[in-house]
């Protein structure tokens, strides 16, 4: 199952990469009134604009095997797939700005001991956004945050165990 999830995640990331995904963070556009040589600050989000689901909600909307200790945002779930008891993939639309959603994932996950391993901007056929890669021990989560205005579409993959990490 771990190998299957790894292949699914690799294909999803390949599809995004084939659609113009940038592996390095690109600088945000220069704000009005700033000089072209001056770096624009990353939009600051308000993580309190996003609410975490209760464990019982996660089990009914994502999968009964979804780990209670892994945060997931409240929103409209359009896709949720479990690959056994150690890999999940879900898509949710959150009624908040993309900067708020990004801040929520970073703040809530790092408060639980996860490391923000990578952050990058991407462009693709389904629109651009921000990609986050979070890791904790042998667990890994990939978060794609689409768009620049609310509501915000988010695609999350989560895998537990070294086999998942080794196949990506």
Buried (B, 14 or more C-beta within 10 A) or exposed (E): BBEEBBEBBEEBBEEBBEBEBBEEBEEEEEEEEEEEEEEEEBBEBEBEBBEBBEBEBBBBBBBEEBBEEBBBBBBEBEEBBBBEEBBBBBBBBBBBBBBBBBBBBBBBBEEEEBEEEBBBBBBBEBEBBBBBBBBBEEBBBBBBBBBBEBBBBBBBBBBBBEBBBEBB
